[in-house]
Amino acid sequence: MQRFRKLSTARNAAQADPGEFTEDERELLEDLPIAVGMAVSYGDKGGGPISDRREFGALLRALHDVSRGFYGNLLIHRVFEKHGGLAGVNVRAMRHEDFDDGFGGQRFTADAMQRVLDKCVRAHEVLAKKASRKDVDEYKRYVLIVGLKVAEASGSGPLGTGQKVSAREREILDGLADALQFPRLMW
């Protein structure tokens, strides 16, 4: 039992403590998974309103479900904790400042995509300075898997039928991976 405590304590000490980040850095890292999921959803408008609902539902589930695969990563669990569970994420996921059209609606533009890519670059820079390589890689993988789960939620055809990850969604995911300086996953 004593040996387990020592290993557990040493493992946790090597991880990035979310308290080591400034408020702006924490906000960036906490909001990036939502921005990425919404960029994937808004970036491909093939399936219409049914696909949109499926993709938003997938985003909410992915924020929680994917984080379970990264049990020991404090950064990732801080992301989910900040949003107060699925109920807390719901409101934020439906309205994200990167996609605000200025008229109370949400839309995807080249500027919106660039803002999300810029956030990915800033997140990489912050994490490279303040987190262990393991935490950095897990966080980036988490963010990209959230985006992938959104892409897989609905097909690009009518009523969400058809190919699950469209060419446009793959292009967006590749751009996000490049901005995060992380190897492209198999989309």
C-alpha atoms as one frame of an Amber mdcrd trajectory, in Angstrom:
protein
   0.000   0.000   0.000   2.812   2.397   0.887   4.533   1.701  -2.455   1.280
   2.485  -4.311   0.969   5.841  -2.521   4.532   6.779  -3.436   3.991   5.906
  -7.098   0.657   7.682  -7.196   2.086  10.805  -5.543   5.105  10.865  -7.845
   2.891  10.420 -10.910   0.570  13.252  -9.884   3.488  15.544  -9.014   4.852
  15.188 -12.556   1.592  16.359 -14.100   0.715  19.927 -14.843  -1.372  21.493
 -12.132  -4.117  23.639 -13.678  -3.311  26.190 -10.973   0.031  26.893 -12.687
  -1.704  28.666 -15.560  -2.853  32.274 -15.632  -6.592  32.897 -15.756  -6.410
  33.655 -19.509  -4.403  30.484 -20.174  -6.832  28.352 -18.162  -9.781  29.852
 -20.018  -8.093  29.124 -23.350  -7.423  25.487 -22.426 -10.898  25.012 -20.962
 -12.745  26.485 -23.955 -10.664  24.989 -26.765 -12.451  21.590 -26.906 -15.809
  23.346 -27.370 -14.410  25.692 -30.018 -12.903  22.734 -31.897 -16.133  20.730
 -31.743 -18.135  23.687 -32.991 -15.633  24.401 -35.784 -16.082  20.843 -37.030
 -19.865  21.070 -36.748 -20.259  24.501 -38.341 -17.557  23.886 -40.923 -19.546
  21.260 -42.799 -23.178  22.123 -43.407 -24.079  18.980 -45.338 -26.716  17.416
 -43.111 -28.976  20.287 -42.092 -30.720  20.830 -38.750 -30.957  17.131 -37.864
 -27.209  16.752 -38.293 -26.633  19.928 -36.274 -28.606  18.518 -33.336 -26.749
  15.217 -33.503 -23.413  16.988 -33.642 -24.178  19.269 -30.690 -25.308  16.250
 -28.708 -22.104  14.456 -29.679 -20.062  17.467 -28.544 -21.697  17.448 -25.129
 -21.240  13.694 -24.721 -17.666  13.756 -26.033 -16.542  16.416 -23.549 -17.500
  14.016 -20.785 -17.017  10.566 -22.289 -13.657  11.172 -23.947 -12.264  12.676
 -20.750 -12.790   9.315 -19.022 -10.072   7.839 -21.215  -7.569  10.290 -19.738
  -8.237   9.502 -16.085  -5.005  10.837 -14.595  -4.720  14.041 -16.617  -5.569
  17.043 -14.452  -5.810  19.406 -17.429  -8.522  17.382 -19.118 -10.527  16.853
 -15.962 -10.311  20.550 -15.209 -11.942  21.221 -18.595 -14.945  19.079 -17.751
 -15.122  20.227 -14.134 -15.216  23.911 -15.129 -18.360  23.440 -17.164 -20.210
  21.764 -14.294 -21.048  18.559 -16.119 -23.258  18.196 -19.141 -25.842  20.712
 -17.940 -23.187  23.408 -17.612 -21.719  22.700 -21.036 -25.053  22.783 -22.838
 -25.517  26.546 -22.703 -21.901  27.273 -23.607 -21.888  24.770 -26.476 -24.895
  26.310 -28.135 -23.322  29.785 -28.121 -19.592  30.271 -28.513 -18.020  33.681
 -29.016 -15.866  32.492 -31.928 -19.009  31.923 -33.976 -21.078  34.939 -32.928
 -22.408  36.718 -36.014 -22.986  39.976 -34.127 -26.757  39.673 -34.496 -27.490
  37.117 -31.794 -26.910  34.149 -34.074 -24.109  31.711 -34.714 -22.378  31.119
 -38.030 -19.169  29.739 -39.446 -16.858  32.039 -41.360 -13.221  31.955 -42.432
 -12.553  34.450 -39.617 -14.199  32.139 -37.082 -12.087  29.214 -38.251  -8.946
  31.351 -38.067  -9.775  32.327 -34.473 -10.071  28.641 -33.537  -6.787  27.837
 -35.312  -5.134  30.742 -33.473  -6.430  29.351 -30.179  -4.886  25.981 -31.071
  -1.520  27.647 -31.730  -1.708  29.598 -28.450  -2.688  26.445 -26.536   0.320
  24.624 -27.980   2.619  27.483 -26.936   1.202  27.638 -23.402   1.325  23.889
 -22.894   4.854  23.577 -24.299   6.080  25.977 -21.616   4.099  24.777 -18.631
   3.141  21.116 -18.930   4.826  17.761 -19.229   5.112  16.166 -22.665   2.639
  13.459 -21.592   0.039  16.010 -20.448   0.510  18.034 -23.621   0.064  15.008
 -25.885  -2.978  13.767 -23.967  -4.623  17.189 -23.972  -4.122  17.614 -27.717
  -5.387  14.086 -28.381  -8.437  14.815 -26.192  -9.247  18.021 -28.098  -8.923
  16.308 -31.487 -10.950  13.261 -30.421 -13.747  15.592 -29.286 -13.683  17.115
 -32.790 -13.669  13.651 -34.370 -16.667  12.518 -32.284 -18.587  15.542 -33.535
 -17.637  14.703 -37.133 -18.736  11.080 -36.682 -22.100  12.018 -35.180 -23.988
  12.484 -38.417 -23.549  11.836 -42.093 -23.275  14.538 -44.703 -26.394  13.443
 -46.586 -30.080  14.242 -46.026 -31.298  13.564 -42.482 -27.759  12.737 -41.378
 -27.304   9.773 -43.689 -24.231   9.167 -45.813 -20.525   9.301 -45.074 -19.938
   9.989 -41.383 -16.761  12.078 -41.671 -16.957  14.275 -44.739 -13.984  15.495
 -46.755 -14.571  19.006 -45.363 -14.583  17.719 -41.774 -11.331  15.829 -42.448
  -9.818  19.014 -43.837 -10.868  20.947 -40.722  -9.543  18.242 -38.389  -6.232
  18.180 -40.278  -5.922  21.958 -39.971  -6.651  21.786 -36.240  -4.063  19.016
 -35.742  -1.487  21.046 -37.668  -2.210  24.160 -35.574  -1.777  22.092 -32.403
   1.437  20.619 -33.835   0.081  17.132 -33.275   0.162  14.215 -35.713  -2.998
  13.867 -37.753  -5.234  11.104 -36.453  -6.975   8.608 -38.696 -10.194  10.417
 -39.535
